[in-house]
């Protein structure tokens, strides 16, 4: 029997992504787990960002962002990007990330992440605590070795804890 409980978002686990953003000379990275596929044609993804976050204004003003897919090997850096503000630290430097030039947008991707999606903002929808950025994917880059290995080490987030997607590893290894 199911019991009615307090209303909450209940999609678990969620993918963990690092979103890089740039406006003029300001750059930052934010860890998000509220992201997903919205449409396949045209290819559109969504990210939920709180307006008070430093990276929010960079995305809103520039109208572009890059979704980077981190793996377990950089989990400590993922946590830093999710708990520290770009107003206070340079996350690129603190996390020792390398910038990789994107092919379609003026925002660097994170070289240490085996996949990245370059996105142009299609819509911004104010929802309450978060605004939803709908981004049209204009370029997708995936490391051949990571793809061939079944996306090993992909990170998820569930109820305050990070984890690694094991089913994908087992199915495609």
C-alpha distance (Angstrom), angle and dihedral (degrees) to the residues before:
residue distance angle dihedral
X1 . . .
X2 3.77 . .
X3 3.78 119.8 .
X4 3.77 124.3 -150.2
X5 3.81 110.5 -114.7
X6 3.79 136.3 178.6
X7 3.78 112.9 -60.2
X8 3.79 113.9 -100.8
X9 3.75 140.1 141.8
X10 3.76 105.2 -80.9
X11 3.80 105.7 -177.8
X12 3.78 104.5 124.2
X13 2.89 135.1 -157.7
X14 3.78 102.7 28.9
X15 3.81 125.2 -167.3
X16 3.79 115.5 -103.6
X17 3.78 115.3 -133.9
X18 3.77 137.2 172.9
X19 3.78 112.3 -138.3
X20 3.77 116.7 -157.7
X21 3.79 119.0 -159.3
X22 3.78 137.8 178.8
X23 3.79 135.6 -171.4
X24 3.82 115.1 -179.9
X25 3.84 103.2 -48.1
X26 3.82 96.9 -20.6
X27 3.80 116.4 100.1
X28 3.75 134.1 174.3
X29 3.78 145.0 160.9
X30 3.79 127.3 -137.7
X31 3.80 130.0 -169.1
X32 3.79 112.7 -132.9
X33 3.76 134.2 176.7
X34 3.79 96.9 179.3
X35 3.76 99.9 87.2
X36 3.74 137.7 113.5
X37 3.76 152.5 148.7
X38 3.81 115.4 -75.3
X39 3.79 105.8 170.8
X40 3.80 137.8 4.7
X41 3.80 99.3 -156.4
X42 2.95 106.3 62.8
X43 3.81 92.1 18.3
X44 3.82 105.8 -120.3
X45 3.80 130.4 170.6
X46 3.78 131.5 -172.9
X47 3.78 133.2 -138.0
X48 3.80 125.2 -174.8
X49 3.81 114.1 -143.8
X50 3.81 130.7 174.4
X51 3.82 111.0 -122.7
X52 3.82 91.9 -129.8
X53 3.81 92.4 62.0
X54 3.79 116.0 105.9
X55 3.81 93.4 -128.9
X56 3.83 91.5 53.0
X57 3.82 93.9 74.8
X58 3.80 92.3 44.1
X59 3.82 90.0 57.2
X60 3.80 94.7 40.0
X61 3.81 93.7 51.6
X62 3.82 99.4 39.3
X63 3.83 95.5 39.3
X64 3.83 90.8 -143.5
X65 3.80 138.1 88.0
X66 3.79 140.8 164.0
X67 3.80 124.0 -128.8
X68 3.80 110.1 -148.1
X69 3.81 121.0 -166.2
X70 3.81 110.1 -140.5
X71 3.77 126.2 -160.4
X72 3.76 134.0 -146.4
X73 3.83 90.8 -92.0
X74 3.83 91.0 72.7
X75 3.81 99.0 37.1
X76 3.83 92.9 125.0
X77 3.80 90.4 56.7
X78 3.82 90.4 46.2
X79 3.82 88.7 56.4
X80 3.81 91.9 48.8
X81 3.81 91.4 51.6
X82 3.80 89.2 50.3
X83 3.80 98.3 46.6
X84 3.81 105.0 34.5
X85 3.79 127.0 65.2
X86 3.78 124.0 -123.2
X87 3.81 85.5 -137.3
X88 3.81 88.1 69.0
X89 3.81 105.7 33.0
X90 3.78 140.8 23.5
X91 3.80 99.2 -116.9
X92 3.81 92.9 -167.0
X93 3.80 89.9 60.8
X94 3.81 99.3 36.4
X95 3.82 91.5 49.7
X96 3.80 93.1 41.2
X97 3.81 91.0 -127.9
X98 3.80 121.6 166.5
X99 3.79 119.0 -134.6
X100 3.78 115.6 -127.5
X101 3.79 118.8 -163.4
X102 3.78 113.4 -114.2
X103 3.79 119.9 -135.3
X104 3.83 100.7 -138.2
X105 3.82 109.7 18.0
X106 3.79 133.4 48.8
X107 3.80 94.5 -118.3
X108 3.80 122.6 96.4
X109 3.77 121.5 -123.8
X110 3.79 122.2 -138.8
X111 3.79 110.3 -100.8
X112 3.80 92.3 -154.8
X113 3.81 90.2 62.9
X114 3.82 113.6 83.0
X115 3.81 94.7 -143.1
X116 3.79 136.8 32.4
X117 3.80 137.6 179.6
X118 3.76 120.7 -153.3
X119 3.80 110.2 -147.4
X120 3.79 138.9 -171.5
X121 3.80 116.6 -153.3
X122 3.79 110.0 -109.8
X123 3.82 98.3 173.3
X124 3.78 141.1 -4.7
X125 3.78 115.5 -149.8
X126 3.81 120.0 -168.9
X127 3.79 108.7 -140.8
X128 3.81 107.1 165.4
X129 3.80 120.0 -87.3
X130 3.81 90.0 13.7
X131 3.76 137.1 36.9
X132 3.77 117.8 -139.7
X133 3.80 115.3 -132.3
X134 3.78 112.4 -159.8
X135 3.78 108.5 -157.5
X136 3.76 127.4 -167.3
X137 3.81 109.1 -139.2
X138 3.81 107.7 -125.1
X139 3.81 98.1 170.3
X140 3.80 136.2 13.6
X141 3.80 124.5 -163.5
X142 3.83 123.4 -172.5
X143 3.78 126.8 176.5
X144 3.82 107.5 -119.2
X145 3.82 93.6 -137.5
X146 3.81 92.5 51.6
X147 3.78 92.6 48.1
X148 3.82 92.4 47.1
X149 3.81 90.3 49.1
X150 3.80 93.9 57.0
X151 3.80 98.5 -102.0
X152 3.80 92.6 -67.6
X153 3.77 117.8 -162.1
X154 3.83 97.1 19.7
X155 3.81 108.9 163.1
X156 3.80 128.3 -131.9
X157 3.79 132.0 -175.7
X158 3.77 124.4 -140.0
X159 3.80 127.9 171.8
X160 3.80 96.2 -26.9
X161 3.80 98.1 -39.6
X162 3.78 134.7 96.7
X163 3.78 121.3 -133.5
X164 3.78 141.4 171.2
X165 3.78 122.5 -111.9
X166 3.80 101.5 -114.8
X167 3.80 99.0 172.8
X168 3.77 92.0 62.6
X169 3.79 90.6 48.3
X170 3.80 93.1 49.9
X171 3.81 95.2 43.1
X172 3.79 97.3 49.8
X173 3.81 103.1 29.4
